[in-house]
Amino acid sequence: QSPNKPTVPQEKIRPLTSLDHPQSPFYDPEGGSIKLVARVVIERIARKGEQCNIVPDNIDDIVADLAPEEKEEDDTPETCIYSNWSPWSACSSSTCEKGKRMRQRMLKAQLDLSVPCPDTQDFQPCMGPGCSDEDGSTCMMSDWITWSPCSVSCGMGTRSRERYVKQFPEDGSMCKVPTEETEKCIVNEECSPSSCLVTEWGEWDECSASCGMGMKRRHRMIKMTPADGSMCKAETTEAEKCMMPECHTIPCLLSSWSEWSDCSVTCGKGMRTRQRMLKSAAELGDCNEELEQAEKCMLPECPIDCELTEWSQWSECNTSCGKGHMIRTRMIKIEPQFGGTACPETVQRTKCRVRKCLRGPGMEKRRWKEAREKRRSEQAKKNIDSEQYPVCRLKPWTSWTECSTLCGGGIQERYMMVKKRSKSTQFTSCKDKKELRACNVHPC
């Protein structure tokens, strides 16, 4: 909860958890330990009223404040806190022979005495002035330190700032750049020599009474006394009345929360609750605290059974006579999931019977009879043609063509082609002939 809405009675201080409140930045509906977000290290650099970094204690402090760019990454343990390295010293050799130079740092704190801290000195080979290829006349300066306070408490005054030599030229020359700046400053332009500078008001103290009428106070401090030496007339304490609940009421006394109930479902999303009891008698005072809380809970997904459409109509029988079958189908609307019931059959087949097919010895005799009569009629046609067209000679009939279908009734054809056509105009009917007959009449 927000510190602006404290609990009544106030809860004891306890470690935060990931399930304290949904508005908490550490809230996690799955619970568990709070994940590390950041580590903050606080170092006091001055007491209240003191000015920082105006006169450094030693060269290490200067480097710590002014040379962050020279900070090097190393394997120094986190429990060892150092200042930054100082500038390199002059080379021990004044000639072009090899020498060495030194830099150092200060151990500010050792947080764990069992962990050793590395050395505070570092050495590097070097040569005398003028022996290096690098420019030895460069003067390295620090950034400017923050401006000092104005020299007056009101009106126009002056302020200054400084900087330091980080690295003198290796050729031994002096740095000619300025190390101090001064400028004018104005404080409280409309003030008079008797003006008093104060801080902003602090937060209000708690009410002096736990019930009924009381008083609360807030304070501020004097930042700077008048320049003329007179007394500061500004008030540093302010008080006003405060009203607490009527004194005849009794604070709401509640028991601790019970354990969370089981989830309201056996699978999927549900709710769980917890309760607490009112210890004080309700008629002795108003108690608006909630006595029951509910939150969502999640269990493994519920099984989803297979779901099918309705059966279709039965199809027609697959035969035109005799015994056959017909089918019907249905479609899957929802596939089974999470261990749900599997899908049953989606196709059903049943027997069907149509009129009897014409088969047997009687049918065979009938077919032979029809074929004999057909041959006779064909022979009669030949005789008529030979009598009617004595000079129109025809070739014998060709073989029957293949049946146009495999079942259900098809057609076969055969042809008689003219062998010799008469030149006489009276025999104009002498032409090719064609015959048709049914075939594969059995049902499919």
Secondary structure, DSSP 8 states (H G I E B T S, - for coil): --TTS--SS--------TTS-TTSTT--TT-----------------TT--SSSS-SSHHHHHHHH-GGG-------TTEEE---------S-SSSS-EEEEEE--EEEES-TTS----SEEEEEE--TT-SSS-TT--EE---------SSSSEEEEEEEE--EEE--TTS----S--EEEEEEEESTT--TT--EE---------S-SSSEEEEEEE--EEE--TTS----S--EEEEEEE-S-TTS----B---------SSSSSEEEEEEE--B-S-GGGS-----SEEEEEEE-S---B--EE---------S-SSSEEEEEEE--EEE--BTT------SEEEEEEE-S----SHHHHHHHHHHHHHHHHHHHHHHHHHHHH-TT-EE---------S-SSS-EEEEEEE-EEE--S-TT-TT---EEEEEEE--S--
